[in-house]
Amino acid sequence: MKTIAKMFLLLAWASAGQNHQATAQVHQVAYVPRIEPCDCIYKADSSHKTHCGYLIVPENRQKPEGKQIKLPFIIVESNNPNKHPDPVLYTGGGPGVSSLHPVTSIARRSLLLDRDYIAFEQRGTHFAQPCLECENTGIGIQQAYLEHKQVDQAVLAAVKKCRATLIEQGIDLAAYNTDESAADIEDLRKALNIDSINLMGISYSGGLLMTVLQRYPQHIRSLILDSPLPEFINIDEEELSNFNEVLNALLDSAESGLSTSFKVYFSKLGEGTFTIPYVLKDGKVVSLRYGRPEMLNIIHSKMEDYDGIRQLPQIIRDMINGKQEPYIHAYFDGLFSGNGSISGMRLSVYCSDKMAYADPALIQHQYELMPWMEGFHVNDVYGSLCKCWAVPPIDPGTKRPFYSNIPVLLGAGGLDDACRPRYNDSIHQYFPNSQRILFQKRLHGPLLNSRNGDELIGKFLDTPWVRIEPLILLE
């Protein structure tokens, strides 16, 4: 079998002829995915060869003769002359996070010792063409704070403006979803003539890669899924509960009764507001309002930061005791530091994938059971925004669980407030050859972002059918 690098060069040399062939075959096949070489956005260190290109596929596969999109990928070659022929393909989470930047540190990873590495940018994300990012969407939100208006209405207005802008550019928002992205990954495998491949992803892309396995299982050797969100989980129905679960555990371990004090204080806040003097960049002093949502946003951001989570007990003590100003000032510093952006890809994927299948009554029940979080959006994509975005749901079959014997390595952080370790337990039920690694004191993404995790990935890739010990790490 040809190596990926040789195949890539052959495809580059033959690209013009392949375009002609694709046109000639249009009545025989729906479309032919093709490769177009390009300059590298990122490269590994100079000791490793790096190749870059675009995968070119239809924006909407139901309209194969319509608009084409370009999805960048980066191939980093292993220096091992006896490397294995099955590369590792990585794609990022979010949805909406770029997949390409980790290439800059891939040379330090164990997986590159014996295999090539491919980073693949999902459609609609930062380096894809088109990119569905709307810039300067935070200006209206800033203005809402300055004028003491409803912030949620300003967010909705920004989303409406983003949607109109993308549609005016001719972008089919309904074509940016998990089903199409799964087909993109299979098309890249076919275009690069890869017989066997290992798929690696984090968070949302864990569910995406499970969809690739569900739809196109024949050439997949193994899956490496870090803090995965399965497609059969409608996270909005339990995301507030997940956040509350980790916060309670953290506060209870720090001080007896602190979680109870937090609940009592934040429940009493209701829809009440505070005011704070704030100095803008031009030196003008304004009065800004804030309340429970802003304070919970501060807490939530700390929950997803390795340093910030250790500060949380003290931050909550300060908030309860009325010493909120330093944290609120920092919050508004962030809000007014730039003009903000919206990921249209995130909205399209999330609204067609999760919100389209979520039960609004279950979402509301969380607020009824946890009144201390009423009015707080854990996720920046929620029901009213999806009604505005108006994309159709993905195939119901994508949402159903399925069984597979493919080896899977599953990582989870014990303090992950979004993708809880029990999601890996649910996956394991359907994937009997999966192995669950729990990093008890870690947050989201511990498998891909720790030295121990890197070593475990290397061992798993060498012998994916062999059990790894230990399965619980105390770090």
Buried (B, 14 or more C-beta within 10 A) or exposed (E): EBBBBEBBBEBBEEBEEBBEEBEEEEEEEEBBBBBBBBEBBBBBEEEBBBBBBBBBBBBBBEEBEEEBBBBBBBBBBBEEEEBBBBBBBBBBBBBBBBBBBBBEEBBEBBBBEBBBBBBBBBBBBBBBBBBBBBEEBBEBBBEBBBEEBEBBEBBBBBBEBBBEBBEEEEBBBBBBBBBBBBBBBBBBBBBBBBEBBBBBBBBBBBBBBBBBBBBBEEBBBBBBBBBBBBBBBBBBBBBBBBBBBBBBBBBBEBEEEBBEBBBEBBBEBEEEBBEBEBEEEEEEEBEBBBBBBBBBBBBBEBBBEEEBBEEBBEBBBBBBEEEBEEBBBEBBEEBBEEEBBBBBBBBBBBBBBBBBBBEEEEBEBBBEEBBBBBBBBBBEBBBEBBEBBEBEBBEEEBBEBBEBEBBBBBBBBBBBBBBBBEBBBBBBEBBEBBBBBBBBEBBBBBBBBBEBBBEBBBBBBBEBEEEBEEEEBEE
